[in-house]
Amino acid sequence: MPYVNVTDDAAVVFLGSPGVELDEGNPENRFGLEWLDQVTGALDEAVAADKPIVLTATGKFFTNGLDTDYVAAHYAELPAYLDRVHELYATVLTLPAPTIAAINGHAFGAGAMLALCADHRIMRTGRGFWSLPEAALSMPFTRGMAALVRTRVPDAVATEAMLTSRRYGAEEAALVGIVDEAVPAEVLIDRAAEVARARAGLVNPNQAVIKRGLRQPLLADLNVPTPATLL
């Protein structure tokens, strides 16, 4: 399950279980309902630490996005499920602390969008892709998800990513503005800690106020209930 490791520099939220490369119950850190609640709880704990917040994971995946098994088994509940995903995005977008995504591996679909919610994004080189596979899977984007991608990366990149399902490695992702930095795996967390140290003085409730103002139209789109007619 997701957990928090508080260091001198940051509250580090891990999306998987402590002490293991792969969470046996959720090896791809998919957005199960229980996982969503656990991540939200971990973020609350991170906020209480009064430090910048780093969002990362271990193993092959940062997160592989939606829990497709749940979606297949609970199709009638899909709108409510997607609204819950939107709630997580809105939470990360408005945290009262600087946020840094340290993308350790694959970030696909809803997981790629979660990474976009961080204020600063660092991706490891050598392994892992950032990708929105919805077009290739004949899946639409919700209004909130489309707004998130459109407002968090350059327009031409959003168009390519959403319409072609292209996979971006770390260097490409940094070049086109999906992430801010591409670094080797062995320095990923250290680099995130450096960014956290530089922004430590900005941890206060005013961060959330500024973020809500900066991202008001996006937050409004994320708050629109998903219609049952989406699919």
N, CA, C and O of each residue as an XYZ file, in Angstrom:
924
protein
N       0.837     -1.190      0.000
C       0.000      0.000      0.000
C       0.881      1.252      0.000
O       2.015      1.206      0.476
N       0.376      2.357     -0.524
C       1.154      3.602     -0.526
C       1.548      4.015      0.889
O       0.834      3.739      1.854
N       2.686      4.675      0.993
C       3.193      5.069      2.299
C       4.035      6.331      2.169
O       4.360      6.765      1.064
N       4.387      6.920      3.323
C       5.139      8.164      3.371
C       6.450      7.946      4.102
O       6.484      7.303      5.151
N       7.523      8.477      3.551
C       8.823      8.484      4.203
C       9.247      9.946      4.363
O       9.540     10.617      3.373
N       9.280     10.438      5.600
C       9.637     11.826      5.853
C      11.141     11.931      6.050
O      11.700     11.286      6.938
N      11.798     12.736      5.228
C      13.237     12.965      5.315
C      13.489     14.402      5.773
O      12.551     15.154      6.039
N      14.755     14.765      5.859
C      15.085     16.146      6.221
C      14.570     17.139      5.182
O      14.272     18.288      5.508
N      14.466     16.693      3.935
C      14.143     17.604      2.842
C      12.681     17.579      2.416
O      12.154     18.592      1.958
N      12.022     16.434      2.563
C      10.697     16.303      1.961
C       9.894     15.189      2.619
O      10.434     14.331      3.318
N       8.601     15.229      2.377
C       7.733     14.092      2.680
C       7.562     13.333      1.372
O       6.933     13.827      0.436
N       8.124     12.135      1.311
C       8.138     11.358      0.072
C       6.987     10.364      0.096
O       6.959      9.460      0.931
N       6.046     10.529     -0.812
C       4.900      9.631     -0.922
C       5.214      8.577     -1.974
O       5.380      8.892     -3.152
N       5.295      7.329     -1.540
C       5.530      6.201     -2.443
C       4.182      5.580     -2.814
O       3.329      5.374     -1.951
N       4.000      5.285     -4.088
C       2.726      4.777     -4.582
C       2.566      3.274     -4.411
O       1.501      2.731     -4.705
N       3.615      2.585     -3.937
C       3.541      1.153     -3.700
C       3.859      0.820     -2.255
O       3.874      1.703     -1.397
N       4.113     -0.445     -1.987
C       4.331     -0.909     -0.617
C       5.774     -0.704     -0.169
O       6.685     -0.733     -0.997
N       5.997     -0.495      1.134
C       7.358     -0.284      1.633
C       8.209     -1.547      1.572
O       7.731     -2.649      1.842
N       9.463     -1.368      1.216
C      10.429     -2.461      1.277
C      10.367     -3.463      0.157
O      11.038     -4.494      0.215
N       9.564     -3.184     -0.886
C       9.464     -4.131     -1.996
C       9.545     -3.375     -3.315
O       9.142     -2.215     -3.401
N      10.059     -4.026     -4.323
C      10.090     -3.433     -5.650
C       8.706     -3.447     -6.283
O       8.335     -2.509     -6.988
N       7.949     -4.495     -6.036
C       6.614     -4.606     -6.608
C       5.619     -4.988     -5.520
O       5.826     -5.955     -4.786
N       4.551     -4.231     -5.424
C       3.473     -4.535     -4.500
C       2.715     -5.742     -5.056
O       2.123     -5.657     -6.132
N       2.729     -6.855     -4.337
C       2.098     -8.070     -4.855
C       0.610     -7.871     -5.097
O       0.040     -8.478     -6.004
N      -0.019     -7.028     -4.297
C      -1.448     -6.795     -4.467
C      -1.765     -5.825     -5.591
O      -2.878     -5.833     -6.117
N      -0.808     -4.989     -5.967
C      -1.027     -3.992     -7.014
C       0.314     -3.653     -7.650
O       0.830     -2.554     -7.446
N       0.886     -4.579     -8.419
C       2.258     -4.400     -8.918
C       2.442     -3.233     -9.865
O       3.568     -2.779    -10.072
N       1.363     -2.739    -10.443
C       1.473     -1.625    -11.391
C       0.945     -0.321    -10.801
O       0.799      0.672    -11.513
N       0.659     -0.326     -9.491
C       0.138      0.879     -8.821
C      -1.071      1.441     -9.549
O      -1.177      2.649     -9.759
N      -1.981      0.553     -9.931
C      -3.189      0.989    -10.622
C      -4.162      1.654     -9.651
O      -4.090      1.463     -8.438
N      -5.069      2.435    -10.220
C      -5.982      3.271     -9.440
C      -7.184      2.482     -8.926
O      -8.320      2.781     -9.294
N      -6.950      1.486     -8.086
C      -8.061      0.835     -7.414
C      -8.687      1.781     -6.402
O      -8.044      2.735     -5.964
N      -9.933      1.526     -6.026
C     -10.607      2.416     -5.086
C      -9.882      2.469     -3.748
O      -9.718      3.544     -3.171
N      -9.449      1.318     -3.256
C      -8.715      1.309     -1.992
C      -7.391      2.047     -2.141
O      -6.992      2.792     -1.247
N      -6.717      1.847     -3.255
C      -5.451      2.539     -3.511
C      -5.654      4.046     -3.554
O      -4.847      4.795     -3.003
N      -6.717      4.497     -4.199
C      -7.004      5.932     -4.253
C      -7.173      6.503     -2.846
O      -6.669      7.583     -2.538
N      -7.886      5.766     -2.002
C      -8.057      6.224     -0.618
C      -6.727      6.230      0.129
O      -6.456      7.132      0.921
N      -5.903      5.219     -0.129
C      -4.608      5.143      0.547
C      -3.678      6.276      0.112
O      -2.969      6.850      0.939
N      -3.680      6.592     -1.166
C      -2.847      7.696     -1.646
C      -3.329      9.012     -1.041
O      -2.517      9.837     -0.623
N      -4.633      9.210     -0.993
C      -5.169     10.420     -0.388
C      -4.757     10.524      1.077
O      -4.384     11.599      1.547
N      -4.826      9.398      1.801
C      -4.385      9.404      3.187
C      -2.906      9.695      3.324
O      -2.493     10.406      4.240
N      -2.099      9.147      2.414
C      -0.657      9.409      2.438
C      -0.369     10.873      2.163
O       0.545     11.447      2.755
N      -1.132     11.478      1.281
C      -0.948     12.902      0.994
C      -1.311     13.742      2.214
O      -0.642     14.733      2.505
N      -2.367     13.352      2.931
C      -2.719     14.060      4.164
C      -1.569     13.977      5.172
O      -1.231     14.963      5.828
N      -0.979     12.793      5.283
C       0.158     12.613      6.187
C       1.345     13.453      5.741
O       2.046     14.033      6.571
N       1.570     13.519      4.437
C       2.680     14.316      3.910
C       2.466     15.798      4.195
O       3.408     16.498      4.567
N       1.254     16.277      4.028
C       0.961     17.681      4.316
C       1.240     17.993      5.782
O       1.773     19.054      6.106
N       0.875     17.064      6.668
C       1.077     17.266      8.103
C       2.555     17.370      8.463
O       2.898     17.940      9.498
N       3.428     16.830      7.624
C       4.874     16.900      7.885
C       5.426     18.295      7.635
O       6.545     18.594      8.053
N       4.671     19.149      6.967
C       5.046     20.549      6.747
C       6.351     20.667      5.954
O       7.236     21.449      6.300
N       6.448     19.877      4.891
C       7.611     19.882      4.010
C       7.151     19.813      2.558
O       5.998     19.470      2.299
N       8.031     20.132      1.599
C       7.700     19.839      0.208
C       7.373     18.352      0.052
O       7.827     17.516      0.833
N       6.586     18.047     -0.962
C       6.093     16.686     -1.141
C       6.633     16.107     -2.442
O       6.484     16.703     -3.509
N       7.263     14.937     -2.342
C       7.749     14.198     -3.513
C       6.831     13.007     -3.739
O       6.523     12.269     -2.803
N       6.399     12.821     -4.968
C       5.528     11.709     -5.343
C       6.319     10.773     -6.245
O       6.775     11.175     -7.315
N       6.485      9.510     -5.811
C       7.311      8.570     -6.568
C       6.842      7.153     -6.307
O       5.799      6.945     -5.688
N       7.614      6.167     -6.780
C       7.307      4.757     -6.562
C       8.607      3.970     -6.705
O       9.681      4.549     -6.865
N       8.497      2.652     -6.646
C       9.647      1.793     -6.895
C       9.268      0.782     -7.975
O       8.098      0.639     -8.328
N      10.265      0.096     -8.485
C       9.978     -0.935     -9.468
C       9.786     -0.406    -10.874
O      10.293      0.661    -11.222
N       9.054     -1.153    -11.678
C       8.914     -0.881    -13.105
C       7.952      0.261    -13.401
O       8.087      0.936    -14.422
N       6.986      0.481    -12.523
C       5.921      1.442    -12.792
C       5.918      2.588    -11.790
O       6.116      2.381    -10.593
N       5.691      3.800    -12.293
C       5.228      4.904    -11.461
C       3.766      4.616    -11.163
O       3.394      4.435    -10.004
N       2.955      4.575    -12.172
C       1.606      4.015    -12.075
C       1.077      3.759    -13.476
O       1.297      4.546    -14.395
N       0.380      2.649    -13.618
C      -0.186      2.245    -14.902
C      -1.632      2.701    -15.054
O      -2.339      2.251    -15.956
N      -2.069      3.593    -14.170
C      -3.350      4.248    -14.395
C      -4.562      3.488    -13.913
O      -4.509      2.800    -12.893
N      -5.667      3.611    -14.650
C      -6.950      3.085    -14.207
C      -6.896      1.580    -13.957
O      -6.151      0.848    -14.609
N      -7.701      1.143    -13.001
C      -7.843     -0.276    -12.687
C      -8.822     -0.864    -13.698
O     -10.034     -0.844    -13.487
N      -8.287     -1.383    -14.788
C      -9.141     -1.865    -15.876
C      -9.980     -3.067    -15.470
O     -11.076     -3.256    -15.998
N      -9.488     -3.884    -14.544
C     -10.294     -5.009    -14.052
C     -11.532     -4.498    -13.323
O     -12.625     -5.039    -13.488
N     -11.355     -3.464    -12.527
C     -12.507     -2.874    -11.830
C     -13.484     -2.278    -12.836
O     -14.696     -2.458    -12.711
N     -12.963     -1.576    -13.823
C     -13.828     -0.951    -14.823
C     -14.658     -2.000    -15.548
O     -15.857     -1.814    -15.759
N     -14.018     -3.106    -15.930
C     -14.731     -4.159    -16.653
C     -15.816     -4.804    -15.805
O     -16.866     -5.190    -16.319
N     -15.562     -4.921    -14.499
C     -16.507     -5.590    -13.613
C     -17.571     -4.655    -13.059
O     -18.590     -5.118    -12.546
N     -17.352     -3.344    -13.156
C     -18.283     -2.372    -12.570
C     -18.568     -1.256    -13.578
O     -18.441     -0.072    -13.265
N     -18.947     -1.646    -14.767
C     -19.086     -0.667    -15.839
C     -20.108      0.409    -15.505
O     -19.912      1.576    -15.843
N     -21.202      0.027    -14.840
C     -22.244      0.999    -14.507
C     -21.747      2.043    -13.517
O     -22.309      3.134    -13.422
N     -20.697      1.711    -12.784
C     -20.154      2.629    -11.781
C     -18.982      3.453    -12.310
O     -18.322      4.159    -11.547
N     -18.724      3.363    -13.610
C     -17.575      4.062    -14.188
C     -17.605      5.574    -13.959
O     -16.573      6.141    -13.600
N     -18.741      6.253    -14.151
C     -18.715      7.707    -13.918
C     -18.269      8.078    -12.506
O     -17.449      8.980    -12.334
N     -18.797      7.397    -11.506
C     -18.409      7.692    -10.124
C     -16.936      7.374     -9.888
O     -16.247      8.089     -9.159
N     -16.466      6.312    -10.500
C     -15.051      5.941    -10.368
C     -14.156      7.029    -10.976
O     -13.163      7.426    -10.366
N     -14.499      7.502    -12.152
C     -13.688      8.545    -12.790
C     -13.755      9.847    -12.000
O     -12.765     10.573    -11.920
N     -14.910     10.146    -11.419
C     -15.002     11.331    -10.565
C     -14.057     11.208     -9.371
O     -13.478     12.204     -8.936
N     -13.899     10.008     -8.843
C     -12.968      9.805     -7.724
C     -11.525     10.039     -8.179
O     -10.722     10.599     -7.432
N     -11.197      9.616     -9.394
C      -9.866      9.888     -9.951
C      -9.651     11.390    -10.081
O      -8.576     11.898     -9.761
N     -10.669     12.096    -10.550
C     -10.577     13.549    -10.667
C     -10.306     14.187     -9.300
O      -9.543     15.149     -9.207
N     -10.919     13.661     -8.255
C     -10.707     14.198     -6.910
C      -9.230     14.104     -6.514
O      -8.684     15.032     -5.917
N      -8.592     12.987     -6.845
C      -7.175     12.848     -6.532
C      -6.357     13.888     -7.289
O      -5.463     14.512     -6.718
N      -6.659     14.077     -8.565
C      -5.935     15.087     -9.338
C      -6.087     16.469     -8.693
O      -5.109     17.196     -8.522
N      -7.319     16.816     -8.340
C      -7.565     18.134     -7.748
C      -6.824     18.288     -6.430
O      -6.331     19.371     -6.115
N      -6.744     17.213     -5.663
C      -6.017     17.255     -4.393
C      -4.547     17.562     -4.622
O      -3.988     18.441     -3.965
N      -3.916     16.849     -5.544
C      -2.490     17.064     -5.802
C      -2.256     18.457     -6.384
O      -1.267     19.111     -6.050
N      -3.141     18.905     -7.233
C      -2.986     20.219     -7.865
C      -3.074     21.371     -6.870
O      -2.604     22.470     -7.164
N      -3.665     21.143     -5.704
C      -3.899     22.237     -4.758
C      -3.261     21.981     -3.393
O      -3.690     22.574     -2.403
N      -2.268     21.129     -3.316
C      -1.607     20.875     -2.037
C      -0.909     22.153     -1.534
O      -0.406     22.935     -2.341
N      -0.874     22.367     -0.219
C      -0.271     23.584      0.337
C       1.238     23.480      0.491
O       1.806     23.980      1.462
N       1.872     22.841     -0.455
C       3.326     22.656     -0.438
C       3.796     22.445     -1.867
O       3.033     21.953     -2.698
N       5.036     22.808     -2.168
C       5.583     22.460     -3.478
C       5.564     20.948     -3.676
O       5.861     20.188     -2.754
N       5.216     20.522     -4.877
C       5.148     19.091     -5.171
C       6.085     18.752     -6.312
O       6.183     19.481     -7.299
N       6.776     17.624     -6.157
C       7.732     17.159     -7.156
C       7.398     15.712     -7.489
O       7.355     14.868     -6.594
N       7.161     15.413     -8.758
C       6.980     14.033     -9.197
C       8.337     13.482     -9.615
O       8.985     14.031    -10.507
N       8.770     12.396     -8.974
C       9.995     11.691     -9.347
C       9.559     10.410    -10.044
O       9.293      9.399     -9.395
N       9.488     10.461    -11.356
C       8.877      9.396    -12.159
C       9.903      8.293    -12.386
O      10.822      8.447    -13.191
N       9.745      7.200    -11.685
C      10.729      6.120    -11.629
C      10.576      5.080    -12.730
O      11.497      4.302    -12.977
N       9.426      5.058    -13.393
C       9.166      4.035    -14.402
C       7.980      4.445    -15.249
O       7.685      5.633    -15.382
N       7.291      3.452    -15.829
C       6.181      3.750    -16.719
C       5.108      4.586    -16.028
O       4.713      4.308    -14.896
N       4.650      5.608    -16.732
C       3.511      6.416    -16.297
C       2.538      6.444    -17.470
O       2.747      7.168    -18.443
N       1.479      5.655    -17.369
C       0.552      5.484    -18.480
C      -0.843      5.985    -18.111
O      -1.273      5.865    -16.963
N      -1.533      6.540    -19.082
C      -2.933      6.892    -18.921
C      -3.177      7.804    -17.735
O      -2.568      8.867    -17.612
N      -4.077      7.372    -16.863
C      -4.400      8.163    -15.675
C      -3.172      8.380    -14.802
O      -3.094      9.381    -14.090
N      -2.212      7.458    -14.844
C      -0.969      7.627    -14.097
C      -0.087      8.697    -14.695
O       0.572      9.438    -13.965
N      -0.063      8.790    -16.020
C       0.674      9.873    -16.677
C       0.069     11.218    -16.307
O       0.787     12.199    -16.111
N      -1.259     11.259    -16.214
C      -1.935     12.496    -15.831
C      -1.673     12.850    -14.377
O      -1.574     14.030    -14.041
N      -1.560     11.857    -13.511
C      -1.220     12.130    -12.118
C       0.137     12.825    -12.028
O       0.302     13.770    -11.256
N       1.095     12.367    -12.805
C       2.409     13.014    -12.802
C       2.300     14.476    -13.211
O       3.019     15.323    -12.681
N       1.404     14.780    -14.151
C       1.241     16.164    -14.603
C       0.720     17.084    -13.512
O       0.877     18.302    -13.603
N       0.104     16.520    -12.482
C      -0.458     17.343    -11.414
C       0.617     17.952    -10.522
O       0.343     18.922     -9.814
N       1.828     17.412    -10.537
C       2.905     17.931     -9.697
C       3.421     19.252    -10.251
O       3.347     19.503    -11.454
N       3.943     20.094     -9.365
C       4.478     21.391     -9.774
C       5.762     21.246    -10.589
O       6.014     22.033    -11.502
N       6.569     20.243    -10.262
C       7.855     20.019    -10.934
C       7.972     18.526    -11.185
O       7.692     17.719    -10.298
N       8.388     18.153    -12.397
C       8.402     16.747    -12.778
C       9.797     16.330    -13.243
O      10.400     16.965    -14.109
N      10.288     15.251    -12.647
C      11.607     14.700    -12.981
C      11.395     13.246    -13.375
O      10.701     12.511    -12.671
N      11.981     12.823    -14.487
C      11.792     11.458    -14.984
C      13.143     10.773    -15.150
O      14.108     11.375    -15.620
N      13.189      9.535    -14.766
C      14.436      8.791    -14.884
C      14.684      8.368    -16.325
O      13.744      8.049    -17.054
N      15.931      8.365    -16.728
C      16.311      7.891    -18.048
C      16.531      6.376    -18.006
O      16.665      5.782    -16.937
N      16.564      5.777    -19.177
C      16.952      4.376    -19.278
C      15.832      3.373    -19.167
O      15.959      2.252    -19.659
N      14.727      3.751    -18.528
C      13.599      2.821    -18.407
C      12.334      3.610    -18.127
O      12.320      4.531    -17.311
N      11.272      3.227    -18.822
C       9.984      3.831    -18.550
C       9.556      4.830    -19.609
O      10.377      5.549    -20.180
N       8.257      4.861    -19.859
C       7.665      5.797    -20.807
C       6.522      6.557    -20.144
O       5.855      6.054    -19.241
N       6.319      7.774    -20.618
C       5.120      8.550    -20.295
C       4.227      8.459    -21.522
O       4.660      8.771    -22.632
N       2.979      8.031    -21.330
C       2.123      7.826    -22.496
C       0.652      7.900    -22.111
O       0.256      7.534    -21.005
N      -0.148      8.386    -23.063
C      -1.606      8.393    -22.949
C      -2.152      7.415    -23.991
O      -2.323      7.797    -25.149
N      -2.427      6.170    -23.613
C      -2.800      5.152    -24.602
C      -4.270      5.161    -24.994
O      -4.714      4.274    -25.723
N      -5.032      6.138    -24.527
C      -6.482      6.110    -24.738
C      -6.884      5.990    -26.202
O      -7.784      5.218    -26.531
N      -6.226      6.747    -27.094
C      -6.606      6.686    -28.515
C      -6.411      5.286    -29.076
O      -7.262      4.778    -29.806
N      -5.284      4.661    -28.732
C      -5.004      3.312    -29.223
C      -5.971      2.284    -28.648
O      -6.187      1.230    -29.245
N      -6.549      2.586    -27.495
C      -7.478      1.664    -26.826
C      -8.934      2.019    -27.088
O      -9.835      1.407    -26.515
N      -9.171      3.001    -27.948
C     -10.527      3.475    -28.265
C     -11.275      3.936    -27.019
O     -12.465      3.668    -26.853
N     -10.552      4.636    -26.149
C     -11.135      5.181    -24.937
C     -11.145      6.706    -25.024
O     -10.158      7.300    -25.457
N     -12.240      7.349    -24.620
C     -12.269      8.814    -24.623
C     -11.582      9.383    -23.385
O     -11.306      8.659    -22.428
N     -11.317     10.652    -23.413
C     -10.865     11.383    -22.242
C     -12.070     12.084    -21.614
O     -12.931     12.601    -22.327
N     -12.131     12.100    -20.311
C     -13.155     12.920    -19.670
C     -12.836     14.388    -19.889
O     -11.725     14.746    -20.279
N     -13.806     15.214    -19.638
C     -13.591     16.665    -19.757
C     -12.445     17.110    -18.852
O     -11.588     17.891    -19.266
N     -12.433     16.615    -17.626
C     -11.377     17.002    -16.691
C     -10.012     16.515    -17.118
O      -9.025     17.241    -16.994
N      -9.943     15.295    -17.618
C      -8.662     14.748    -18.046
C      -8.125     15.499    -19.261
O      -6.935     15.805    -19.331
N      -9.001     15.792    -20.211
C      -8.569     16.552    -21.388
C      -8.063     17.925    -20.976
O      -7.056     18.402    -21.499
N      -8.754     18.559    -20.045
C      -8.317     19.873    -19.573
C      -6.981     19.785    -18.857
O      -6.139     20.672    -18.997
N      -6.780     18.722    -18.095
C      -5.526     18.540    -17.377
C      -4.353     18.449    -18.349
O      -3.349     19.139    -18.176
N      -4.475     17.608    -19.359
C      -3.386     17.463    -20.321
C      -3.181     18.763    -21.089
O      -2.052     19.208    -21.293
N      -4.284     19.361    -21.510
C      -4.202     20.570    -22.343
C      -3.548     21.732    -21.606
O      -2.864     22.549    -22.223
N      -3.749     21.814    -20.303
C      -3.225     22.956    -19.554
C      -1.874     22.694    -18.908
O      -1.236     23.628    -18.423
N      -1.424     21.441    -18.891
C      -0.177     21.129    -18.188
C       0.988     20.844    -19.114
O       2.127     20.752    -18.656
N       0.728     20.698    -20.431
C       1.809     20.526    -21.406
C       1.508     21.422    -22.601
O       0.357     21.814    -22.794
N       2.517     21.756    -23.412
C       2.276     22.602    -24.581
C       1.214     22.011    -25.501
O       1.068     20.793    -25.596
N       0.474     22.892    -26.181
C      -0.681     22.459    -26.967
C      -0.317     21.430    -28.033
O      -1.022     20.433    -28.194
N       0.772     21.658    -28.760
C       1.140     20.721    -29.824
C       1.473     19.346    -29.259
O       1.186     18.327    -29.886
N       2.072     19.319    -28.086
C       2.422     18.051    -27.447
C       1.166     17.356    -26.943
O       1.022     16.142    -27.085
N       0.247     18.134    -26.348
C      -1.015     17.551    -25.900
C      -1.762     16.924    -27.072
O      -2.323     15.836    -26.947
N      -1.767     17.613    -28.204
C      -2.447     17.092    -29.386
C      -1.825     15.781    -29.839
O      -2.535     14.809    -30.095
N      -0.515     15.752    -29.937
C       0.161     14.527    -30.359
C      -0.056     13.400    -29.350
O      -0.390     12.279    -29.733
N       0.130     13.693    -28.077
C       0.017     12.660    -27.049
C      -1.385     12.075    -26.988
O      -1.553     10.862    -26.863
N      -2.402     12.945    -27.076
C      -3.780     12.474    -26.944
C      -4.289     11.770    -28.194
O      -5.086     10.838    -28.095
N      -3.841     12.202    -29.364
C      -4.373     11.642    -30.611
C      -3.589     10.460    -31.140
O      -4.125      9.680    -31.928
N      -2.326     10.297    -30.732
C      -1.502      9.233    -31.304
C      -1.054      8.184    -30.292
O      -0.534      7.138    -30.681
N      -1.247      8.449    -28.998
C      -0.782      7.530    -27.952
C       0.725      7.306    -27.983
O       1.209      6.255    -27.564
N       1.455      8.278    -28.472
C       2.908      8.158    -28.526
C       3.507      7.919    -27.142
O       3.028      8.456    -26.143
N       4.546      7.116    -27.099
C       5.285      6.876    -25.865
C       6.531      7.755    -25.842
O       7.333      7.740    -26.776
N       6.678      8.505    -24.781
C       7.817      9.411    -24.642
C       8.779      8.880    -23.588
O       8.391      8.667    -22.439
N      10.033      8.667    -23.978
C      11.070      8.398    -22.997
C      11.412      9.667    -22.254
O      10.920     10.744    -22.590
N      12.259      9.543    -21.237
C      12.548     10.688    -20.374
C      13.146     11.864    -21.138
O      12.708     13.000    -20.959
N      14.140     11.606    -21.987
C      14.773     12.709    -22.711
C      13.791     13.415    -23.627
O      13.772     14.645    -23.691
N      12.969     12.639    -24.342
C      11.958     13.240    -25.216
C      10.944     14.028    -24.399
O      10.557     15.135    -24.772
N      10.519     13.449    -23.287
C       9.511     14.107    -22.446
C      10.028     15.451    -21.936
O       9.279     16.427    -21.875
N      11.303     15.498    -21.571
C      11.890     16.762    -21.116
C      12.009     17.755    -22.269
O      11.783     18.952    -22.090
N      12.362     17.262    -23.438
C      12.560     18.135    -24.597
C      11.269     18.840    -24.999
O      11.296     20.005    -25.396
N      10.142     18.145    -24.899
C       8.878     18.724    -25.381
C       8.045     19.350    -24.262
O       6.976     19.895    -24.533
N       8.507     19.285    -23.018
C       7.817     19.974    -21.941
C       6.834     19.152    -21.138
O       6.046     19.710    -20.375
N       6.859     17.836    -21.292
C       6.013     16.987    -20.448
C       6.583     16.931    -19.037
O       5.847     17.007    -18.053
N       7.899     16.797    -18.953
C       8.588     16.846    -17.660
C       9.619     17.967    -17.710
O       9.978     18.459    -18.780
N      10.085     18.357    -16.528
C      11.055     19.442    -16.448
C      12.495     18.967    -16.567
O      13.360     19.709    -17.033
N      12.756     17.726    -16.145
C      14.125     17.210    -16.131
C      14.115     15.715    -16.421
O      13.156     15.011    -16.105
N      15.204     15.245    -17.030
C      15.463     13.819    -17.210
C      16.811     13.529    -16.564
O      17.816     14.151    -16.910
N      16.834     12.587    -15.630
C      18.070     12.296    -14.895
C      18.252     10.787    -14.786
O      17.276     10.044    -14.886
N      19.483     10.318    -14.583
C      19.702      8.884    -14.382
C      18.969      8.373    -13.137
O      18.727      9.125    -12.194
N      18.628      7.106    -13.152
C      17.853      6.514    -12.059
C      18.525      6.681    -10.712
O      17.857      6.910     -9.704
N      19.864      6.567    -10.691
C      20.570      6.586     -9.411
C      20.539      7.946     -8.724
O      20.860      8.043     -7.540
N      20.163      8.987     -9.441
C      20.102     10.318     -8.811
C      18.681     10.880     -8.790
O      18.485     12.037     -8.421
N      17.693     10.082     -9.178
C      16.320     10.575     -9.284
C      15.826     11.159     -7.964
O      15.376     12.304     -7.927
N      15.903     10.392     -6.889
C      15.397     10.858     -5.604
C      16.273     11.972     -5.047
O      15.765     12.908     -4.430
N      17.577     11.883     -5.258
C      18.462     12.955     -4.794
C      18.135     14.276     -5.489
O      18.128     15.331     -4.854
N      17.866     14.215     -6.777
C      17.525     15.443     -7.502
C      16.187     15.996     -7.012
O      16.036     17.209     -6.858
N      15.220     15.119     -6.766
C      13.942     15.574     -6.224
C      14.140     16.237     -4.865
O      13.482     17.230     -4.556
N      15.051     15.689     -4.048
C      15.344     16.276     -2.739
C      15.973     17.655     -2.898
O      15.687     18.555     -2.109
N      16.824     17.835     -3.905
C      17.433     19.143     -4.156
C      16.367     20.183     -4.491
O      16.397     21.303     -3.981
N      15.433     19.805     -5.345
C      14.352     20.725     -5.694
C      13.520     21.034     -4.457
O      13.116     22.176     -4.240
N      13.267     20.010     -3.647
C      12.499     20.218     -2.422
C      13.204     21.191     -1.485
O      12.564     22.072     -0.910
N      14.514     21.040     -1.328
C      15.266     21.941     -0.449
C      15.169     23.384     -0.925
O      15.027     24.304     -0.120
N      15.245     23.573     -2.224
C      15.194     24.926     -2.778
C      13.835     25.578     -2.562
O      13.728     26.805     -2.568
N      12.796     24.768     -2.371
C      11.442     25.303     -2.235
C      10.881     25.135     -0.819
O       9.689     25.343     -0.596
N      11.724     24.766      0.120
C      11.256     24.471      1.472
C      10.564     25.663      2.125
O       9.623     25.485      2.898
N      11.018     26.863      1.823
C      10.445     28.050      2.430
C       9.060     28.413      1.908
O       8.442     29.359      2.396
N       8.574     27.675      0.930
C       7.277     27.974      0.314
C       6.148     27.122      0.862
O       5.014     27.233      0.395
N       6.429     26.276      1.840
C       5.396     25.402      2.406
C       4.519     26.222      3.341
O       4.947     26.582      4.438
N       3.305     26.518      2.921
C       2.353     27.246      3.759
C       0.989     27.243      3.075
O       0.903     26.945      1.883
N      -0.072     27.569      3.800
C      -1.410     27.536      3.204
C      -1.563     28.421      1.982
O      -2.414     28.156      1.133
N      -0.752     29.471      1.876
C      -0.858     30.360      0.722
C      -0.533     29.639     -0.579
O      -1.026     30.030     -1.636
N       0.297     28.583     -0.520
C       0.561     27.802     -1.734
C      -0.736     27.262     -2.321
O      -0.947     27.316     -3.532
N      -1.603     26.741     -1.459
C      -2.878     26.199     -1.928
C      -3.763     27.297     -2.492
O      -4.449     27.087     -3.491
N      -3.755     28.474     -1.860
C      -4.553     29.596     -2.351
C      -4.091     30.002     -3.747
O      -4.908     30.195     -4.647
N      -2.784     30.130     -3.920
C      -2.237     30.506     -5.220
C      -2.552     29.444     -6.269
O      -2.939     29.769     -7.391
N      -2.387     28.179     -5.903
C      -2.646     27.101     -6.865
C      -4.107     27.071     -7.291
O      -4.408     26.848     -8.464
N      -5.012     27.293     -6.352
C      -6.435     27.308     -6.723
C      -6.737     28.451     -7.685
O      -7.521     28.285     -8.619
N      -6.125     29.600     -7.466
C      -6.324     30.706     -8.385
C      -5.700     30.457     -9.739
O      -6.303     30.746    -10.773
N      -4.493     29.921     -9.733
C      -3.765     29.640    -10.974
C      -4.484     28.596    -11.815
O      -4.483     28.673    -13.043
N      -5.097     27.623    -11.153
C      -5.652     26.462    -11.851
C      -7.174     26.408    -11.787
O      -7.769     25.344    -11.962
N      -7.799     27.546    -11.538
C      -9.244     27.572    -11.339
C     -10.037     26.958    -12.488
O     -10.911     26.132    -12.226
N      -9.776     27.321    -13.764
C     -10.548     26.699    -14.846
C     -10.350     25.183    -14.910
O     -11.308     24.445    -15.144
N      -9.126     24.717    -14.707
C      -8.871     23.282    -14.709
C      -9.616     22.595    -13.579
O     -10.224     21.544    -13.783
N      -9.576     23.174    -12.400
C     -10.270     22.583    -11.252
C     -11.776     22.536    -11.494
O     -12.445     21.585    -11.090
N     -12.304     23.558    -12.150
C     -13.732     23.563    -12.475
C     -14.073     22.410    -13.415
O     -15.099     21.752    -13.242
N     -13.218     22.161    -14.409
C     -13.454     21.046    -15.330
C     -13.364     19.704    -14.606
O     -14.153     18.797    -14.873
N     -12.414     19.580    -13.703
C     -12.284     18.333    -12.952
C     -13.479     18.091    -12.035
O     -13.765     16.951    -11.670
N     -14.170     19.155    -11.668
C     -15.296     19.048    -10.760
C     -16.613     18.742    -11.475
O     -17.627     18.491    -10.824
N     -16.602     18.762    -12.793
C     -17.822     18.447    -13.557
C     -18.066     16.938    -13.500
O     -17.186     16.170    -13.886
N     -19.229     16.493    -13.032
C     -19.483     15.050    -12.953
C     -19.362     14.371    -14.315
O     -19.799     14.914    -15.330
N     -18.779     13.206    -14.329
C     -18.642     12.442    -15.574
C     -19.995     11.927    -16.019
O     -20.666     11.240    -15.249
N     -20.417     12.235    -17.232
C     -21.743     11.765    -17.683
C     -21.747     10.274    -17.989
O     -20.743      9.708    -18.422
N     -22.880      9.662    -17.759
C     -23.015      8.230    -18.042
C     -22.872      7.933    -19.522
O     -22.590      6.797    -19.902
N     -23.064      8.940    -20.360
C     -22.974      8.767    -21.808
C     -21.556      8.857    -22.345
O     -21.360      8.792    -23.559
N     -20.550      9.006    -21.468
C     -19.172      9.183    -21.937
C     -18.732      8.053    -22.856
O     -18.105      8.293    -23.888
N     -19.060      6.824    -22.480
C     -18.668      5.673    -23.302
C     -19.924      5.111    -23.954
O     -19.849      4.133    -24.698
